[in-house]
Each structure stands twice: as structure tokens, then as C-alpha cells.
Amino acid sequence: MFVNAINQVAKFTFPLIISNHYQDGSTSSHLGSFVLLNEEGWIITAAHIIAETKRHHEHVQEYHNYIHGNGMVLNPKWILNHSLWFGADHHRIQTFHLLPENDLAIGKIEDYQAAPGQIYPKIISPSRIAAGRSLCKLGYPFYDIHATFTGNTFQYDASLFPIPHFPLDGMLTRIIEGDSNEWGKWIETSTPGLRGQSGGPLFDREANLWGIQSMTRHLPLGFSPSINKGGVHVEENQFINLGWCIHPQVIIDFLEKFEVKYYRADDNS
């Protein structure tokens, strides 16, 4: 159903590697996703993926206060070095525009040079959104990334690349919209967003962009079967895991606010 669409969407979906080096000398890395929007190098992702950048700046300040004797207690998990890797070593983004209430972030790759044959997404018209549509997510779950920190830089083993993408399909179930701007506007899907898919695309069979994966909601089903564990009866609460994606109207409005070029799908396609 989505074979051709996945081949197309994979051309503008890329891994985002977040790496941290801590005060105690340990390192950690994890994966998210981002979508390349246009030939100017603008990208879109989920804001929570890059939240550790702010935390890193705060930790560096706290560390400086500590070494200058300003009353701070040593925290071995201060993030003293931090990296965001946007699909290639030469990709750099200095500034992001954030919409925290809808978990949206956009930024521009400096001196972006498009690869031969590069294509860009077409955003679906919000007027076409309706429950029941079959949609698919793409990202990079189920893959372990380990970085080393040597010579003041993060390094990754070449055998880790290319990072394989992973699709997951589902049905559009609801449009979620809060009563205030603090809650945002979302497309809900019948399948969860997986770790590593956050910031990646939600798309249809024509490879049109319907949203950006943000979070997974766990809704109680209202029944709790009892099971026997070691002679003890335990109630197991049952949940359904549903994906929440950033609504295309939110994306369009935010891109237009910052005069970012984007492409739209034909309303008649």
C-alpha cells in the first residue's frame, strides 16, 4: 500500500542523532527524525527532540558556577558537551524557531547544498483531512547509537551507517484541538509513534505530508483483567497507544509566519 510512498518520503526524511557528554565522563546518544522542507535547507522536527540543547546551556552555566565556588553542588550528569547531527557531518543549524505548545521546531541548515535528485514534501491541504484515512509514519526506531567523545568531539563508528528507517501505518482516528492555544492541534492515529520516529513525517499513499510525529498517548480501555502472578491475583490495566502528530494547519501557519518556502499538495490529487 505504501511501497512507492515510502521510497519517496525516505528521500526527504533523515535521522537526527542527539549526543551528550556528561560531567562524569559518560556519553549517551539517541535518535529522532527530521524532514527537509525545501532547497534553501529548512527542516522541520519535533521541538522536544532538541530540548536537551537548552538543558546543555543551563548545565554549562551551573558547572561554571560550581567551579567558581558559587554554591552549586556537583552534578555528575551535567551535560557539558552536546551535539545534534542532522543527517551529515557538514550540516549545521545555529538557530531554531519553536512552537512549544505544539511541539514544533524549524531551522535552516547553513550553506545547504542539495544532493542530486533531492525532492521535498508537499503538505496536504487541511481541508482534505478526515477520519478513516490510511496513513504511515517513518523514522528510526529499534536502532542503538553509541558515540565516543574524543578530542572534544563526538565520534560514531562508520558501521552504524546508513541508519535504517522503519515505517508504521495506521488510520486517522480524530482531530484533537484544545480549548486554548496552550494545548495545540493534532492529528491522532490508531498506531503509536515509536521512539526514533519523533520529528518524522506522517504521510499518505501519494507521499503527501499530513503531519509531524510528536508523541504517543496511552488511553485506558476501561477494563482490567485479573491474572495470577506467583499465587497473587493482579489486575492488569489495559491501554490503547495512539500517535499524536502536529496538524498541517499548524505547520503551514508557522512556516508562513517565518516566510519559509514550502510546497502544497494539489487539492484535487
C-alpha positions in Angstrom: 0.0 0.0 0.0 2.8 2.5 0.9 5.7 1.0 -1.0 6.1 3.8 -3.5 5.3 6.5 -0.9 7.9 5.2 1.5 10.5 5.3 -1.3 9.6 8.9 -2.0 9.3 10.0 1.7 12.7 8.4 2.6 14.3 11.0 0.3 13.4 13.9 2.5 13.3 12.2 5.9 16.6 11.9 7.8 18.0 10.8 11.2 18.7 13.3 13.9 21.3 12.0 16.4 21.3 13.7 19.8 24.6 13.0 21.8 25.6 14.2 25.3 28.8 14.0 27.2 28.4 14.3 30.9 30.5 15.7 33.8 31.3 12.1 35.0 32.8 11.3 31.6 29.9 9.1 30.3 28.2 9.6 27.0 24.7 8.9 25.6 23.1 9.1 22.2 19.6 8.6 20.9 17.7 9.0 17.6 14.9 11.2 16.3 13.9 12.3 12.8 13.5 15.4 10.7 12.0 16.4 7.4 13.9 18.5 4.8 11.4 21.1 3.6 13.0 23.0 0.7 16.0 23.7 -1.4 17.0 26.5 1.0 17.8 23.9 3.6 14.9 24.5 6.0 14.0 21.5 8.2 11.1 20.6 10.5 11.1 18.4 13.5 9.5 17.9 17.0 10.6 20.6 19.5 11.1 18.1 22.3 13.9 16.4 20.4 16.1 19.4 20.6 15.1 20.4 24.2 18.4 19.0 25.5 20.2 21.9 23.8 18.7 24.3 26.2 19.4 21.9 29.1 23.1 21.8 28.0 23.4 25.6 28.1 21.9 25.6 31.6 24.2 22.8 32.8 27.3 24.6 31.4 26.3 27.7 33.4 25.7 25.7 36.5 29.1 24.0 36.1 30.8 27.3 35.7 29.1 28.5 38.9 30.3 25.3 40.6 34.0 25.7 39.7 33.9 29.4 40.8 32.5 28.4 44.2 29.1 30.0 43.7 27.3 27.5 45.9 26.4 24.8 43.3 26.6 21.1 44.2 28.4 18.9 41.7 26.1 17.1 39.4 27.8 14.2 37.6 25.0 14.3 34.9 25.6 17.9 33.9 25.6 17.9 30.1 28.9 19.6 29.3 29.1 18.7 25.6 26.2 18.3 23.3 25.7 17.6 19.6 22.8 17.5 17.1 23.7 15.6 14.0 21.4 16.4 11.1 22.0 13.6 8.6 25.5 14.7 7.6 28.7 15.9 9.3 28.6 19.2 7.4 25.0 20.1 8.3 24.9 22.9 10.9 21.8 24.7 12.3 22.5 27.6 14.6 19.0 28.9 15.3 15.6 27.3 15.7 12.2 28.7 15.8 10.0 26.9 18.3 6.3 26.5 18.9 6.4 24.7 22.2 2.6 24.3 22.7 2.5 22.2 19.5 6.0 20.6 19.9 7.1 22.2 16.6 10.6 23.3 15.6 12.0 24.6 12.4 15.6 25.6 11.5 17.8 26.3 8.5 20.9 24.3 7.5 23.8 26.7 6.9 25.2 26.7 3.4 22.9 23.9 2.3 23.7 22.1 -0.9 21.0 19.9 -2.3 22.0 16.3 -3.2 21.4 15.3 -6.8 17.8 14.2 -7.3 16.7 15.7 -3.9 12.9 16.1 -3.6 10.8 17.9 -1.0 7.5 17.2 0.7 4.1 18.5 -0.4 1.9 19.5 2.6 -1.7 18.3 2.4 -4.5 20.8 2.4 -6.1 20.9 5.8 -9.5 20.9 4.1 -8.8 17.3 3.0 -8.3 15.9 6.5 -10.9 13.4 7.6 -11.1 10.3 9.9 -10.6 7.0 8.2 -7.6 7.8 6.0 -4.8 5.3 5.9 -1.5 7.0 6.8 2.0 6.0 7.5 4.9 7.2 9.8 8.6 6.9 9.0 11.5 7.2 11.3 14.4 5.4 13.0 13.3 3.2 16.0 14.8 0.0 17.2 18.4 1.1 16.5 21.1 1.7 19.0 23.6 4.6 18.5 26.7 4.7 20.6 29.1 7.7 20.4 32.5 8.2 21.8 33.8 11.6 22.9 37.5 12.1 21.9 39.4 15.3 21.2 36.4 17.5 22.1 34.2 15.9 19.5 31.6 13.1 19.2 32.6 10.2 17.0 30.4 7.4 15.6 31.6 4.1 14.2 31.2 4.0 10.5 29.4 0.6 10.7 26.4 2.4 12.2 25.6 4.0 8.8 23.3 4.1 6.9 20.7 4.1 9.6 17.7 2.0 8.5 14.3 3.6 8.5 11.2 1.9 9.8 7.6 2.5 8.6 4.4 2.1 10.6 0.9 2.5 9.2 -2.4 3.3 10.8 -5.7 5.1 10.4 -6.5 8.7 11.1 -8.9 8.5 14.1 -9.5 12.0 15.4 -8.6 15.7 15.1 -7.5 16.8 18.6 -7.9 20.5 19.4 -7.7 22.1 22.8 -9.8 25.0 24.1 -6.8 27.2 24.4 -3.6 27.8 22.5 -1.6 26.0 25.2 -2.8 22.6 24.0 -2.2 22.8 20.3 -3.8 21.0 17.4 -3.1 17.4 16.5 -3.9 14.5 14.2 -4.4 11.3 16.1 -3.6 7.9 14.5 -4.6 4.4 15.5 -1.0 3.3 16.0 1.6 4.8 18.3 4.6 6.8 17.3 7.8 4.9 18.1 10.9 6.2 19.7 13.1 7.3 16.8 10.1 8.4 14.8 9.5 11.6 16.7 10.1 14.6 14.3 9.4 12.4 11.3 6.6 12.5 8.7 3.0 11.3 8.7 2.1 10.7 5.0 -0.4 9.2 2.6 0.0 6.8 -0.3 0.8 9.7 -2.6 3.7 10.8 -0.2 1.9 13.9 0.8 2.9 15.3 4.3 0.0 15.1 6.8 1.8 15.9 9.9 5.0 15.5 12.1 5.1 12.8 14.7 5.2 14.2 18.2 4.0 11.9 20.9 2.1 8.8 21.9 -0.9 8.9 24.2 -1.9 6.0 26.3 -5.7 5.9 26.7 -7.3 3.4 29.2 -9.7 0.9 27.7 -11.8 0.7 30.8 -11.3 -3.0 31.7 -8.7 -4.7 33.9 -8.5 -8.5 33.6 -7.2 -10.3 36.6 -4.2 -12.6 36.2 -2.3 -14.8 38.6 1.3 -13.9 39.3 3.1 -16.2 41.7 -0.2 -17.0 43.5 -1.3 -13.4 43.7 -4.2 -12.1 41.7 -3.2 -8.9 40.0 -5.3 -6.6 37.9 -3.8 -5.6 34.5 -5.0 -2.2 33.3 -5.4 -2.2 29.5 -4.5 0.7 27.3 -4.5 1.7 23.6 -1.5 3.5 22.3 -2.3 6.3 19.9 0.0 8.6 17.9 -0.3 12.3 18.0 1.1 14.3 15.1 1.4 18.0 14.6 -1.6 19.2 12.4 -0.7 20.5 8.9 -2.6 23.8 9.5 -0.2 24.5 12.5 2.8 23.7 10.2 1.6 25.9 7.4 0.8 28.8 9.7 4.2 28.6 11.4 6.1 28.3 8.2 4.3 31.4 6.8 5.0 33.3 10.0 8.7 33.0 9.3 8.4 33.2 5.5 9.7 29.7 4.9 9.1 28.3 1.5 7.1 25.1 1.3 5.1 23.1 -1.2 1.5 22.1 -1.1 -0.3 19.1 -2.5 -2.9 19.7 -5.2 -6.3 19.8 -3.7 -7.6 17.6 -6.5 -4.8 14.9 -6.3 
